[in-house]
Amino acid sequence: MMQRALAFVAFAALLALAVRAEAMETVVNVSNVGLYVGQRVTFCGTISQTKQAGKAFFINFGGHYPQHRFTNVIFKSDQSRFNLADFAPGQNLCTTGTVKEYKGVPEIVLTSPSQVVE
């Protein structure tokens, strides 16, 4: 009976560790974010430039457009959920999402303020 109880405790501990590891995000920055295309990550960096252009608001990192190295994009349909004035050059920002690539530049599309990590 004691062996069964110990085995159950060991199994529960391993399961808890696996769940915790799954919940953790990979944290990346402007120098390595391109390696994570297709993966869900937390990106942290210093905003270089913000720009409203057409149907999107761009938050660029690692330089100004078109030499930037990463961007967060908020499309017009989601902009009412955010206070765009909260995003300013020189500010440190962390966001979570799936890294995509658009015209050779990695990006995370922001659709919810919950993607902005405090």
C-alpha positions in Angstrom: 0.0 0.0 0.0 2.8 2.4 0.9 4.5 1.8 -2.5 1.3 2.6 -4.3 1.0 5.9 -2.3 4.6 6.8 -3.1 4.1 6.0 -6.8 1.0 8.2 -6.9 2.8 11.1 -5.2 5.8 10.8 -7.6 3.4 10.7 -10.6 1.5 13.7 -9.3 4.7 15.6 -8.8 5.9 14.8 -12.4 2.6 15.8 -13.8 2.7 19.2 -12.0 6.1 19.9 -13.3 5.1 19.1 -16.8 2.0 21.4 -16.6 4.2 24.2 -15.2 6.8 23.8 -17.9 4.0 23.9 -20.6 2.7 27.2 -19.2 6.0 28.9 -19.3 6.7 31.1 -22.3 10.0 31.4 -24.1 11.3 35.0 -23.7 13.0 36.4 -26.8 14.5 39.8 -27.8 15.2 41.6 -31.0 18.4 39.8 -31.7 16.8 36.3 -31.7 13.1 36.6 -32.3 13.5 35.6 -36.0 14.5 32.1 -34.8 11.0 31.6 -33.3 8.7 32.1 -36.3 5.6 29.9 -35.8 6.1 29.7 -32.1 4.3 31.3 -29.2 6.8 33.5 -27.2 7.1 36.5 -25.0 9.1 39.3 -26.8 10.7 42.1 -24.8 12.4 45.1 -26.3 12.7 48.9 -26.4 10.3 50.6 -28.8 12.1 52.4 -31.6 9.1 53.9 -33.5 5.3 53.8 -33.6 3.3 54.6 -36.7 -0.3 54.6 -37.8 -0.3 53.6 -41.4 -3.5 52.7 -43.3 -5.4 50.0 -41.4 -2.6 49.2 -38.9 -0.7 50.6 -36.0 2.9 49.5 -36.0 5.2 49.3 -32.9 8.7 48.9 -34.3 11.8 47.6 -32.5 15.5 47.5 -33.5 15.3 50.6 -35.8 12.8 52.7 -37.8 10.9 51.4 -40.7 12.1 50.0 -43.1 15.3 49.0 -41.2 13.4 47.7 -38.1 14.1 44.2 -37.0 10.7 43.3 -35.3 7.2 44.8 -35.1 4.0 44.4 -33.1 1.0 45.1 -35.3 -2.5 46.2 -34.1 -5.0 46.2 -36.9 -7.8 48.8 -37.1 -10.4 46.3 -36.0 -8.6 45.8 -32.7 -7.3 49.3 -32.0 -10.3 50.3 -29.9 -9.2 47.7 -27.3 -5.9 49.5 -26.7 -4.7 52.9 -25.7 -2.3 53.5 -28.5 -0.8 56.5 -26.6 0.6 54.0 -24.1 3.1 52.9 -26.7 6.0 55.4 -27.1 9.5 55.3 -28.5 12.1 54.6 -25.7 9.6 52.6 -23.7 10.4 49.0 -22.8 7.6 46.6 -23.8 6.9 42.9 -23.6 4.2 41.2 -25.6 3.1 37.6 -26.0 1.9 35.9 -29.2 2.9 33.7 -32.1 5.8 35.1 -34.2 4.9 35.4 -37.9 7.0 36.8 -40.7 5.8 39.6 -43.0 8.1 40.7 -45.8 11.1 39.2 -44.1 10.5 40.9 -40.7 9.2 38.9 -37.7 6.1 40.3 -36.0 3.5 39.5 -33.4 -0.1 40.7 -34.2 -1.7 42.1 -31.0 -5.5 41.6 -30.8 -6.0 41.9 -27.0 -4.4 44.0 -24.3 -3.9 40.7 -22.4 -1.0 40.1 -24.8 0.9 43.1 -23.3 2.9 41.7 -20.4 3.4 43.9 -17.4 
